Amino acid sequence: MGGVAEASREALWVSLQIGGPILVLLLVIGLVVAVFQALTQVNEASLSFLPKLGGLAIALILLTPFFSAVLRGYAQTLFDMIIQVGSRP
């Protein structure tokens, strides 16, 4: 049962590592756009959507190597745990 708990904990950590930077970036962009809209009193929906879309695209391009390394490490850990379970007498 310890292996399942460890794998679940590791899965949550991986999801936080992958989703966290993107969510924080989109939060910051949203706050900047909201302050800009409040200062200028421009209420345009595309003004909020397009910067977030651009920021997401740039972040995904820049963070893809990091995401690949995290997922590769998680997969390696899972495979090692499977081998350990299979080699027990």
C-alpha positions in Angstrom: 0.0 0.0 0.0 3.0 2.3 0.6 3.9 2.2 -3.1 0.4 3.4 -4.2 0.5 6.3 -1.7 4.0 7.2 -2.9 3.0 7.1 -6.5 -0.1 9.2 -5.7 2.0 11.8 -3.8 4.4 11.9 -6.7 1.6 12.4 -9.2 0.3 15.3 -7.3 3.7 16.9 -7.1 4.2 16.4 -10.9 0.9 18.0 -11.6 1.8 21.0 -9.4 5.2 21.3 -11.1 3.6 21.3 -14.6 0.4 23.3 -13.9 1.8 25.7 -11.3 4.0 28.0 -13.4 1.4 28.3 -16.2 -1.4 29.1 -13.7 0.8 31.7 -11.9 1.7 33.3 -15.2 -1.9 33.5 -16.4 -2.9 35.0 -13.0 -0.3 37.7 -13.3 -1.3 38.5 -16.8 -5.0 38.6 -15.8 -4.2 41.0 -12.9 -2.2 43.3 -15.1 -4.9 43.4 -17.7 -7.6 44.0 -15.1 -5.7 46.9 -13.6 -5.2 48.3 -17.1 -8.9 48.0 -17.8 -9.8 49.6 -14.5 -7.5 52.5 -15.1 -8.6 53.2 -18.7 -12.2 52.0 -18.3 -11.9 49.9 -21.4 -14.1 46.8 -21.0 -13.2 44.6 -24.0 -13.3 40.8 -23.6 -10.6 40.2 -26.2 -8.3 42.6 -24.4 -8.2 40.0 -21.5 -8.1 36.9 -23.7 -5.4 37.7 -26.2 -2.6 38.5 -23.8 -3.4 35.3 -21.8 -3.3 33.3 -25.0 0.0 34.8 -26.1 1.5 34.3 -22.6 0.4 30.7 -22.6 1.9 30.1 -26.0 5.3 31.6 -25.0 5.3 29.8 -21.7 4.6 26.5 -23.3 7.4 27.0 -25.8 9.9 28.0 -23.1 8.9 25.5 -20.5 8.5 22.4 -22.7 12.1 21.0 -21.9 11.3 21.4 -18.1 7.9 19.7 -18.5 9.5 16.9 -20.5 12.2 16.3 -17.8 9.6 16.2 -15.0 7.4 13.8 -16.9 10.4 11.6 -17.9 11.5 11.5 -14.2 8.0 10.6 -13.0 7.7 7.8 -15.6 11.2 6.4 -14.7 10.1 6.4 -11.0 6.9 4.6 -11.8 8.7 2.0 -13.9 11.3 1.5 -11.1 8.4 0.9 -8.6 6.8 -1.6 -11.0 10.1 -3.5 -11.3 10.5 -3.5 -7.5 7.0 -4.9 -7.1 7.5 -7.6 -9.7 10.8 -8.7 -8.3 9.4 -9.4 -4.8 9.2 -13.1 -3.8 
